[in-house]
Amino acid sequence: MVSCKSKTNNDYSKILEPKTDLVTEKMYLELGGESQYVEISSSSSDNPILLFIHGGPAWPQTPQLRYYSSELTNKYTLVIWEQRGAGNSYKKNSEPDNLTLEQIIKDGHELTDWLKNNYNQQKIYLAGYSWGSLIGIDLISKYPEDYKAYIGISQIINMDKGMLISQNWLKEQIIKADDTKALNSLDSLKYISNYTDKLDRFFQQWTLLNKYRGATYNQASEKETKKAMSFYEDYKDYDWFKVWEQSSKKLQNDWFTANTADIDTVKVPVVLLEGRHDWNIPSILAEEWLDKLQAPKKKLYWFENSGHGCLEEEPQEFNKVMFEIFEEVEKEK
Protein backbone atom coordinates (compact mmCIF):
# COMPACT_ATOMS: atom_id res chain seq x y z
CA MET A 1 0.00 0.00 0.00
CA VAL A 2 1.18 3.48 -0.85
CA SER A 3 -0.18 6.59 0.80
CA CYS A 4 -0.41 9.65 -1.46
CA LYS A 5 -0.24 12.82 0.60
CA SER A 6 -0.90 15.66 -1.78
CA LYS A 7 0.83 18.92 -0.98
CA THR A 8 -1.74 20.85 -2.99
CA ASN A 9 -4.88 19.65 -1.28
CA ASN A 10 -7.04 22.72 -1.88
CA ASP A 11 -4.82 24.65 -4.28
CA TYR A 12 -5.66 24.40 -7.97
CA SER A 13 -3.50 27.36 -8.98
CA LYS A 14 -0.60 25.06 -9.82
CA ILE A 15 -2.53 23.07 -12.42
CA LEU A 16 -1.14 23.82 -15.86
CA GLU A 17 -3.38 25.81 -18.17
CA PRO A 18 -5.56 23.25 -19.98
CA LYS A 19 -4.54 22.50 -23.55
CA THR A 20 -7.20 23.18 -26.14
CA ASP A 21 -5.20 21.60 -28.97
CA LEU A 22 -4.46 18.34 -27.16
CA VAL A 23 -6.60 15.92 -29.15
CA THR A 24 -4.86 14.30 -32.08
CA GLU A 25 -7.75 12.13 -33.31
CA LYS A 26 -11.52 12.23 -32.88
CA MET A 27 -13.57 9.50 -34.47
CA TYR A 28 -16.63 7.31 -34.34
CA LEU A 29 -16.08 3.55 -34.42
CA GLU A 30 -18.67 0.85 -34.97
CA LEU A 31 -18.57 -1.20 -31.78
CA GLY A 32 -21.19 -3.88 -31.33
CA GLY A 33 -23.14 -2.39 -34.20
CA GLU A 34 -23.31 1.05 -32.53
CA SER A 35 -21.41 4.16 -33.59
CA GLN A 36 -19.33 5.24 -30.56
CA TYR A 37 -17.03 8.18 -29.94
CA VAL A 38 -13.31 7.57 -29.39
CA GLU A 39 -10.69 10.24 -28.72
CA ILE A 40 -6.98 9.50 -29.02
CA SER A 41 -4.24 11.83 -27.75
CA SER A 42 -0.51 11.38 -27.53
CA SER A 43 2.88 13.04 -27.81
CA SER A 44 4.10 10.05 -29.84
CA SER A 45 2.50 7.22 -31.77
CA ASP A 46 5.11 4.94 -30.17
CA ASN A 47 3.68 5.47 -26.67
CA PRO A 48 1.91 2.47 -25.13
CA ILE A 49 -1.87 2.72 -25.21
CA LEU A 50 -3.92 3.53 -22.12
CA LEU A 51 -7.62 2.86 -22.62
CA PHE A 52 -9.68 4.82 -20.08
CA ILE A 53 -13.19 3.52 -19.31
CA HIS A 54 -15.36 6.20 -17.78
CA GLY A 55 -17.78 5.95 -14.88
CA GLY A 56 -21.38 6.90 -14.32
CA PRO A 57 -22.98 4.94 -15.79
CA ALA A 58 -23.13 7.36 -18.73
CA TRP A 59 -20.85 10.00 -17.19
CA PRO A 60 -18.01 10.55 -19.68
CA GLN A 61 -14.89 12.11 -18.19
CA THR A 62 -13.54 13.37 -21.48
CA PRO A 63 -13.34 17.08 -20.56
CA GLN A 64 -11.98 16.24 -17.10
CA LEU A 65 -9.19 14.13 -18.60
CA ARG A 66 -8.34 16.84 -21.11
CA TYR A 67 -8.36 19.47 -18.38
CA TYR A 68 -6.58 17.69 -15.53
CA SER A 69 -4.54 14.92 -17.14
CA SER A 70 -3.23 16.10 -20.50
CA GLU A 71 0.32 15.44 -19.31
CA LEU A 72 -0.38 11.70 -19.32
CA THR A 73 0.03 11.89 -23.09
CA ASN A 74 3.77 12.43 -22.55
CA LYS A 75 4.06 8.74 -21.69
CA TYR A 76 0.80 7.14 -22.83
CA THR A 77 -1.33 7.23 -25.94
CA LEU A 78 -4.50 8.16 -24.06
CA VAL A 79 -7.67 6.65 -25.50
CA ILE A 80 -10.96 8.00 -24.17
CA TRP A 81 -14.02 5.95 -25.11
CA GLU A 82 -17.54 7.29 -24.59
CA GLN A 83 -19.77 4.26 -24.14
CA ARG A 84 -23.10 3.77 -25.91
CA GLY A 85 -25.63 6.04 -24.21
CA ALA A 86 -23.00 8.55 -23.05
CA GLY A 87 -21.37 11.76 -24.24
CA ASN A 88 -20.88 12.16 -27.98
CA SER A 89 -22.06 8.58 -28.51
CA TYR A 90 -25.38 9.65 -26.95
CA LYS A 91 -25.48 12.70 -29.24
CA LYS A 92 -25.06 10.33 -32.19
CA ASN A 93 -27.84 8.04 -30.95
CA SER A 94 -29.76 8.84 -27.77
CA GLU A 95 -31.58 5.48 -27.85
CA PRO A 96 -28.87 2.91 -28.56
CA ASP A 97 -29.77 -0.75 -28.91
CA ASN A 98 -28.86 -3.26 -26.21
CA LEU A 99 -27.75 -0.82 -23.52
CA THR A 100 -26.49 -3.41 -21.01
CA LEU A 101 -23.32 -4.02 -19.05
CA GLU A 102 -22.73 -7.25 -20.97
CA GLN A 103 -22.86 -5.42 -24.30
CA ILE A 104 -20.63 -2.58 -23.12
CA ILE A 105 -18.03 -5.16 -22.05
CA LYS A 106 -18.21 -6.67 -25.54
CA ASP A 107 -17.80 -3.18 -27.00
CA GLY A 108 -14.70 -2.70 -24.83
CA HIS A 109 -13.21 -5.95 -26.07
CA GLU A 110 -13.87 -4.97 -29.69
CA LEU A 111 -12.25 -1.57 -29.11
CA THR A 112 -9.22 -3.22 -27.49
CA ASP A 113 -8.74 -5.43 -30.56
CA TRP A 114 -9.03 -2.39 -32.85
CA LEU A 115 -6.44 -0.47 -30.83
CA LYS A 116 -3.99 -3.35 -30.75
CA ASN A 117 -4.25 -3.90 -34.49
CA ASN A 118 -4.29 -0.24 -35.48
CA TYR A 119 -1.28 0.66 -33.33
CA ASN A 120 0.52 -2.66 -33.69
CA GLN A 121 0.71 -3.26 -29.95
CA GLN A 122 0.35 -6.71 -28.45
CA LYS A 123 -0.95 -5.45 -25.10
CA ILE A 124 -2.37 -2.20 -23.75
CA TYR A 125 -2.95 -0.56 -20.39
CA LEU A 126 -6.52 -0.50 -19.11
CA ALA A 127 -8.02 1.91 -16.57
CA GLY A 128 -11.59 1.75 -15.29
CA TYR A 129 -13.19 4.38 -13.05
CA SER A 130 -16.15 3.48 -10.79
CA TRP A 131 -18.84 2.08 -13.15
CA GLY A 132 -16.01 1.65 -15.65
CA SER A 133 -14.19 -0.58 -13.17
CA LEU A 134 -16.93 -3.20 -13.62
CA ILE A 135 -16.14 -3.27 -17.32
CA GLY A 136 -12.39 -3.22 -16.72
CA ILE A 137 -12.26 -6.07 -14.24
CA ASP A 138 -14.39 -8.25 -16.51
CA LEU A 139 -12.14 -7.52 -19.51
CA ILE A 140 -8.92 -8.52 -17.74
CA SER A 141 -10.61 -11.64 -16.36
CA LYS A 142 -11.78 -12.83 -19.78
CA TYR A 143 -8.97 -11.49 -21.96
CA PRO A 144 -5.77 -11.25 -19.87
CA GLU A 145 -3.62 -11.65 -22.99
CA ASP A 146 -4.75 -8.18 -24.13
CA TYR A 147 -3.53 -6.11 -21.19
CA LYS A 148 -0.22 -5.04 -19.66
CA ALA A 149 -1.84 -3.90 -16.43
CA TYR A 150 -5.22 -2.96 -15.01
CA ILE A 151 -5.74 0.27 -13.06
CA GLY A 152 -8.94 0.26 -11.02
CA ILE A 153 -9.98 3.74 -9.88
CA SER A 154 -12.63 3.76 -7.12
CA GLN A 155 -13.12 0.08 -7.85
CA ILE A 156 -16.64 -1.34 -7.42
CA ILE A 157 -16.73 -4.65 -5.57
CA ASN A 158 -20.23 -5.32 -4.19
CA MET A 159 -22.94 -2.69 -4.60
CA ASP A 160 -25.33 -4.28 -2.08
CA LYS A 161 -22.70 -4.50 0.63
CA GLY A 162 -21.32 -1.10 -0.28
CA MET A 163 -24.69 0.62 0.04
CA LEU A 164 -25.10 -0.75 3.56
CA ILE A 165 -21.60 0.34 4.58
CA SER A 166 -22.26 3.80 3.14
CA GLN A 167 -25.48 4.21 5.09
CA ASN A 168 -23.94 3.02 8.35
CA TRP A 169 -21.07 5.50 7.98
CA LEU A 170 -23.46 8.26 7.02
CA LYS A 171 -25.67 7.58 10.02
CA GLU A 172 -22.67 7.95 12.36
CA GLN A 173 -21.78 11.33 10.84
CA ILE A 174 -25.35 12.60 11.00
CA ILE A 175 -25.77 11.59 14.65
CA LYS A 176 -22.49 13.32 15.54
CA ALA A 177 -23.75 16.47 13.83
CA ASP A 178 -27.16 16.19 15.53
CA ASP A 179 -28.79 16.72 12.14
CA THR A 180 -32.38 15.55 12.67
CA LYS A 181 -33.52 16.49 9.17
CA ALA A 182 -30.72 14.52 7.53
CA LEU A 183 -31.38 11.55 9.82
CA ASN A 184 -35.03 11.48 8.77
CA SER A 185 -33.97 11.63 5.14
CA LEU A 186 -31.55 8.76 5.64
CA ASP A 187 -34.19 6.65 7.37
CA SER A 188 -36.45 7.08 4.34
CA LEU A 189 -33.64 5.74 2.14
CA LYS A 190 -32.99 2.65 4.25
CA TYR A 191 -31.35 0.19 1.91
CA ILE A 192 -33.27 -2.90 0.87
CA SER A 193 -31.61 -4.98 -1.84
CA ASN A 194 -34.81 -5.62 -3.80
CA TYR A 195 -36.27 -2.11 -3.88
CA THR A 196 -37.26 -0.90 -7.33
CA ASP A 197 -36.23 2.77 -7.30
CA LYS A 198 -32.49 2.08 -6.84
CA LEU A 199 -31.25 4.94 -8.97
CA ASP A 200 -33.26 7.65 -7.24
CA ARG A 201 -32.32 6.38 -3.79
CA PHE A 202 -28.66 6.17 -4.75
CA PHE A 203 -28.68 9.78 -5.95
CA GLN A 204 -30.40 11.01 -2.78
CA GLN A 205 -27.89 9.08 -0.69
CA TRP A 206 -25.02 10.59 -2.72
CA THR A 207 -26.40 14.06 -1.92
CA LEU A 208 -26.31 13.29 1.80
CA LEU A 209 -22.87 11.73 1.54
CA ASN A 210 -21.52 14.79 -0.19
CA LYS A 211 -22.83 17.00 2.59
CA TYR A 212 -20.57 15.08 4.99
CA ARG A 213 -17.64 14.80 2.54
CA GLY A 214 -18.16 11.10 1.96
CA ALA A 215 -18.43 11.45 -1.82
CA THR A 216 -16.26 14.47 -2.66
CA TYR A 217 -13.85 14.95 0.23
CA ASN A 218 -11.77 17.74 -1.25
CA GLN A 219 -14.71 20.04 -1.89
CA ALA A 220 -12.48 22.74 -3.36
CA SER A 221 -12.34 20.50 -6.42
CA GLU A 222 -16.05 20.88 -7.16
CA LYS A 223 -15.76 24.41 -8.56
CA GLU A 224 -12.74 23.50 -10.69
CA THR A 225 -14.37 20.35 -12.05
CA LYS A 226 -17.53 22.27 -12.92
CA LYS A 227 -15.30 24.63 -14.88
CA ALA A 228 -13.62 21.70 -16.62
CA MET A 229 -16.96 20.17 -17.64
CA SER A 230 -17.88 23.24 -19.72
CA PHE A 231 -14.39 24.38 -20.69
CA TYR A 232 -14.43 22.81 -24.16
CA GLU A 233 -16.80 23.76 -26.97
CA ASP A 234 -18.10 20.23 -27.53
CA TYR A 235 -19.30 20.05 -23.90
CA LYS A 236 -20.59 23.57 -23.30
CA ASP A 237 -24.22 22.55 -23.92
CA TYR A 238 -24.00 18.94 -22.76
CA ASP A 239 -26.83 18.04 -20.38
CA TRP A 240 -24.93 15.82 -17.95
CA PHE A 241 -27.76 14.84 -15.63
CA LYS A 242 -30.35 14.28 -18.35
CA VAL A 243 -28.08 11.81 -20.14
CA TRP A 244 -26.96 10.17 -16.91
CA GLU A 245 -30.53 9.62 -15.73
CA GLN A 246 -31.80 8.33 -19.07
CA SER A 247 -29.03 5.79 -19.61
CA SER A 248 -28.54 4.85 -15.95
CA LYS A 249 -32.18 3.87 -15.63
CA LYS A 250 -31.60 1.25 -18.31
CA LEU A 251 -28.37 0.10 -16.69
CA GLN A 252 -29.40 0.23 -13.04
CA ASN A 253 -30.18 -3.46 -12.64
CA ASP A 254 -26.74 -4.39 -13.99
CA TRP A 255 -25.15 -1.71 -11.82
CA PHE A 256 -26.85 -2.47 -8.52
CA THR A 257 -26.50 -6.24 -8.76
CA ALA A 258 -22.78 -5.90 -9.51
CA ASN A 259 -20.49 -8.10 -7.44
CA THR A 260 -16.88 -8.61 -8.47
CA ALA A 261 -15.91 -10.11 -5.11
CA ASP A 262 -16.00 -13.60 -6.65
CA ILE A 263 -13.13 -12.71 -8.97
CA ASP A 264 -10.27 -14.02 -6.87
CA THR A 265 -7.60 -14.69 -9.49
CA VAL A 266 -6.42 -12.69 -12.51
CA LYS A 267 -3.41 -13.04 -14.79
CA VAL A 268 -2.76 -9.30 -15.15
CA PRO A 269 -1.01 -6.92 -12.71
CA VAL A 270 -3.65 -4.97 -10.77
CA VAL A 271 -3.22 -1.47 -9.33
CA LEU A 272 -6.00 0.21 -7.37
CA LEU A 273 -6.29 3.96 -6.84
CA GLU A 274 -8.62 4.66 -3.92
CA GLY A 275 -9.76 7.76 -2.07
CA ARG A 276 -9.23 7.35 1.66
CA HIS A 277 -12.57 9.07 2.28
CA ASP A 278 -14.67 7.34 -0.39
CA TRP A 279 -17.94 6.25 1.21
CA ASN A 280 -19.89 6.50 -2.03
CA ILE A 281 -18.31 3.28 -3.31
CA PRO A 282 -16.60 2.32 -0.05
CA SER A 283 -12.88 1.97 -0.66
CA ILE A 284 -12.48 -0.40 2.26
CA LEU A 285 -14.18 -3.10 0.16
CA ALA A 286 -11.62 -2.61 -2.60
CA GLU A 287 -8.80 -2.95 -0.07
CA GLU A 288 -10.27 -6.19 1.31
CA TRP A 289 -10.72 -7.59 -2.19
CA LEU A 290 -7.18 -6.74 -3.28
CA ASP A 291 -5.72 -8.37 -0.16
CA LYS A 292 -7.28 -11.70 -1.20
CA LEU A 293 -6.73 -11.38 -4.94
CA GLN A 294 -4.21 -13.64 -6.65
CA ALA A 295 -2.42 -11.65 -9.35
CA PRO A 296 1.11 -11.50 -10.88
CA LYS A 297 1.54 -8.17 -9.12
CA LYS A 298 -0.78 -5.92 -7.14
CA LYS A 299 -0.56 -2.55 -5.47
CA LEU A 300 -2.86 -0.09 -3.73
CA TYR A 301 -2.43 3.68 -3.77
CA TRP A 302 -4.36 5.62 -1.13
CA PHE A 303 -5.25 9.22 -1.96
CA GLU A 304 -5.42 10.81 1.47
CA ASN A 305 -7.29 13.95 0.42
CA SER A 306 -9.86 12.32 -1.87
CA GLY A 307 -13.27 10.78 -1.73
CA HIS A 308 -14.67 9.09 -4.82
CA GLY A 309 -12.81 11.11 -7.46
CA CYS A 310 -9.04 11.22 -7.02
CA LEU A 311 -8.57 12.21 -10.67
CA GLU A 312 -10.36 15.50 -9.91
CA GLU A 313 -9.72 15.92 -6.18
CA GLU A 314 -5.95 15.36 -6.37
CA PRO A 315 -5.15 15.66 -10.09
CA GLN A 316 -1.44 16.29 -9.74
CA GLU A 317 -1.03 13.30 -7.44
CA PHE A 318 -3.18 11.21 -9.78
CA ASN A 319 -0.96 12.02 -12.76
CA LYS A 320 2.15 11.32 -10.71
CA VAL A 321 0.83 7.88 -9.73
CA MET A 322 -0.10 7.08 -13.32
CA PHE A 323 3.50 7.81 -14.33
CA GLU A 324 4.80 5.61 -11.50
CA ILE A 325 2.63 2.74 -12.73
CA PHE A 326 3.99 3.24 -16.24
CA GLU A 327 7.61 3.19 -15.05
CA GLU A 328 7.12 0.07 -12.91
CA VAL A 329 5.41 -1.93 -15.64
CA GLU A 330 7.70 -0.84 -18.47
CA LYS A 331 10.91 -1.60 -16.60
CA GLU A 332 9.81 -5.23 -16.24
CA LYS A 333 9.41 -5.74 -19.97
N, C-alpha and C positions, 0 to 999 in steps of 0.2 A: 504494500500500500504506500502511496505517495501523497503527502499532504501539500496542496497548492495554496500558499498564503500570498494572495495578491497584494502588492504594495499600492495599487491604485483602486482600492475598493470602490470609492464613490467619485472618482475623478476620471471623467471622460475626455478631458482636455488633451490628453497625450495620445489619443487615437489619431492615426494619420488621416488626413483629409480623404474621404472616400473617392475612389477612382471611378469616373463615369465612362472611361473608355476601356474598362477591364475585359469585357466579354470578347472572346475571339470567334466564337461560333454560336449562333442561335438557330435551332432547327426543330422541326416536328418529325418524329419517327413513328412508324406504325408498330405498335407493341400490342400484341394480343388483339389485333384488328381495330385498335383505337389510336387515333392520332394524338401523340403526347409530346409535350414540350421538353426539350433537353438543351441545356446551356453548358458550353465547354470553355474553360478559361485556363490559360497556362502561359508561363514565360518561355516554355520550350516544349516542343512536341515529343521530346525524349523523356520528359518527366513521367514517373509512374502515375497511373490513373487512380484517383480517389473518387469513388461514386458515393455521393451524399444522398441519403434517403430521408426526406423531411417527415416531420411529425404531423400532429393534428388529432384525428385524421383531417385531410384536406386543408392543411395550414402550411403552404409552401414557404420556405425560409430563404428564397432566392434573394430578395433585397437585403436581408440581414447578412447573408454570406458575402454579398458584394460589399456591403458597408463595413462590416467588422473584420472579415477574414480574407480580404483580397491578397494579403501577403502569403497565404498558403500556396498560391500559384507559383511562388518562387521555387518550390520543391515538388509540388503535385500538379498534375493536370486535373483540375477540379471540375467534376461533372455534377451538375445539379439537375435532377429529374423531378418534374412536377407530375405527380401521379394522376391517373384518370379521375376526374371530378375535383381537380385542384388547380389553382393558378391559371396559367395560360392554356393548359389542357382543358380546363373548365370553360374558358372563353371560347375555345374551339368547338366544344360540345358540352353543354351544361347538363345533358342527360345521357351520360355514357352507358353503354351496355355492360352488364355483368360487373357492377361495382361491388366487389367482394374482396376480402383479404386474400383469399386463395388466388384470385385472378391477378391482383396487384403483385403478389409474389412471382407469379408466372411472367408478368411484364418485366419485373426486375431481373429475372433470369435471362429473358430475351435481350434486354438492354446490355447486360453483362457480356453476353456472347458477341453482340454488335461492337461493343467497345474493344474487346480483346482482338477481334478480327480487324477492325478498322485501324487500330493503333499498333497492331502486331505485338501485343503483350500477352504472355501466357497467363499471368495472374494480375489481379488488381486489388487495391485497398477498398474496403467497404465500411462506410459509417452509417449508422442508423440512429436517429434521434426520436425518443419517446415512441409514438405510434410507429415510426419508421424502424425502431429497434425490433418490433415483431417481425417485420419483413426481413430485416438483416439477419436475425438469428436463424430464421428458417432457411435463408439462402445458404449460409455457411454450413448448416446441418446437412442439407441435401446435395450441395455442390461445392464441397471443400476444395476441390481441385482448381476452382476459379479464383480463389482469394489468397492474397498474401497475409492479410490480417483483418480482423473485424474490430471496429471501434464502436462500442455501444454507449450512447450518450443518453443519460436518464433512462436506463434500460427498464423496460416493462418485464415483470416476472409473472405476477398473479394479480389480476385486476380485482377479483373478489376479496382476496386477503388484503390487498393494498388499500381498498376503500375502507375496510374496517380499521386498519392501522391509522389511516388519515383521520377518521372521525374520532378515534380515541385520543389522538394527539391534540386535535382541535378542541375537543371537550376540555382537556386539561388547561389549555391556554385561555379558553373562555371563562372557566371557573376562576382562574387566577385573576382575570381582569374584571370579574364580577359584572359581566356583560349579559344581563338577563335577556335582552332582545335577541342577541346572537345565539344564546343557549336555546331559546324557543325555536329559532330558525333551524338550528342543528337537529333538535329533536324531531322536527317535521321531515327531516331528510334521512332519518335513521335508515341505515343500509340494510336492504333485504335483497338477497341475490337474485330473486325471481321477479323483482318489480319491473314494470313495463316502461316507465318513463326514465330510463337510465341516463340518457343524455342531458335532460333538463336538470335532474338531481345532481349530476356530476358538475355541471356548470355552476349551479347555486353553491355547491360545496367548494368549488374552486374560488368563488367570490369571497367566501368566509375565510378560506385558507390564506388568500392573499392579504386580507385584512390583518392577519397575524403573522405575515411573512413566511408562510409555509409553502407558498407557490413561488413567488418572486421574493427572494430574501434581500437582495441588493436593489431596493426600490428606486434608487437613483437611475437605474438602467431603464426604467419604464419610459421616461421622457425621451431618452436617446433612441430606444428601439422604435417608438412611435414615429420619430423623425426618419429613421431608416426605412420604415415600411412605406413611406410616401416620398422618399428621396428621388426615386427614379421614375421617369416618365411612364413606363409601362405598368407602374403600380399606383400611380397617383389616384386613380378612380376605382381601384379594386375594392370590392365590398367583402372584406375579410370574413365578417361574421355571417353574412348571408350564405356565402359559399360553404363555410365550415358547417353551418347548421344543416344545409341541404344534403351535403354528401355524408356528414357524420351520422345522420339519421338512418341512412342506408347501410352504414358500416357498423352501427353501434352494437349489434349482436355479436359480430366478430370481435369487436374491440373489448367488450365487457366480459366475454367468456374466455379471453386470452389467458393462457397459462403456459409459460415456457419453462416452468420449474422442472418438468419431466426431462428436459434436455440436459443430460448429465455428462455427455462426452461429445467433444467436437475435435476435428482434426486441423483446426486453424488457430493461430494465436489470437487471444481475446484480450482486449483492453477496454476497461470501463471507465467512463468519465462521469462522476456523480457529484451533485451538489450536496454538501453536508446538511443543508437545511431543506432538502426536498421532501415535503410531506404530501405533495400532489400525487406523485408516483413514488412512494416511499423508497428512498435509496438504501435503506437497511435491508430490504429484500434482495436488492441486486448484490450487496456485499455477501449476504448469506449464500446466495446462489453461486457466486464466483468461488467462494471458499470450497464448495463441493465439486465444482466443475473439473472434469478431466480434460486438459487441453495441452498442446505442445508447449505453450507459454501463456501466462496470464498475468495481468497487472491491473491494479485499481488506482486511479487518481482521484483524490478528494479535492473538491473546490470549496474552500472554507468560507467563502463569502457569496455562495450561490445557493439558490433553491433549485427550481426545475430547469433553469435555462443558463447553464454556464457559458454557452457561446455568446450570450448577450450580457450576462451579469458580470462576467470576468473575461472579456474578449481577448485581452492581451495574454492572459494566462492560458486561455484556451488555445490560441495560436501557438504559443510556446510548447504546450504539451503535444500538439499535433506534430510539431517539428521533432520533438523528442521521440515520438513513436516512429516517425519516418527513419530517423538515424539508427534507432535500435534494430528495426527490421532489416534495413538495407545493409547494415554492416554484417549481418549473418548470412547474406547471400553467398 
